[in-house]
């Protein structure tokens, strides 16, 4: 039962990532169909982040009432269905509404499947959260690769995303029957709105720093290579691919490291690696050096968010509520990071922006002790 539940929740993470990768790969098609300017598309994409961050504080109570298995099933099906909506939108306003729906469904599904992941981890008695987030990355890469192939073949995004939605929905539904059953508790209900306090707030702030480093690097690494190191367009684009691959590799292998050294020491070392990467980026004036720096940033922060969720899940009696609070604060960095980096760069320079990002990476190491609840799981 435990082994089948582990694979089932891994499939849930992969389905969530594949849905995101599928939709993201067809954004150029959506932009061209609606004849959107970069600014208009950016506004629409912001709505997805707003929907996700806005829904997460309420998701913990919903998961508590439904149970993480039921919540994962229905919220994940909602997200897989919602990913088709942007391709169907006839206007910018409709696209904003569609992406808001995508954000709400993706955010609530994220909280539910992380709560289920913590439940499976507790049942198995060993760290698995890093590997689960690695499966999300693998799913995202597969979804985006299929989307790229569909775009190359000039397949209508409505057809492509519709077919993917059916396939992913079937996979999610089949996997959901193997998830651990969880009965919603009738008493001792958590608050309706999940904002972290006490020890969970410290965990959330570590997650915030990690997501800020991750989001800033993902959004700006290609631009950095072009403007600071004079790299070609192809090499600049490859910098994100390298960053994403190191993130995926770090998460997939992270559980082995955590079982050997524990969550706190793993995150502390990861912060040091990310700082080293940030220093290389700030000092780099050649593309190769900057790309190595970005890769180290990805490797350094890879396991931090999964372990933050695991620590939150072990920090109190209401794991879904705590996870929702950590997700709200952590993913809030995804809203702040792109604009913050651009603002700092306009006042100083892009290397100046990444100096700030490097300082946040150092805060991960300093705050690593907050993730001690994750070490409650045996390292076997």
Order of alpha helices (4+ residues) and beta strands (2+ residues): alpha-alpha-alpha-alpha-alpha-alpha-alpha-alpha-alpha-alpha-alpha-alpha-alpha-alpha-alpha
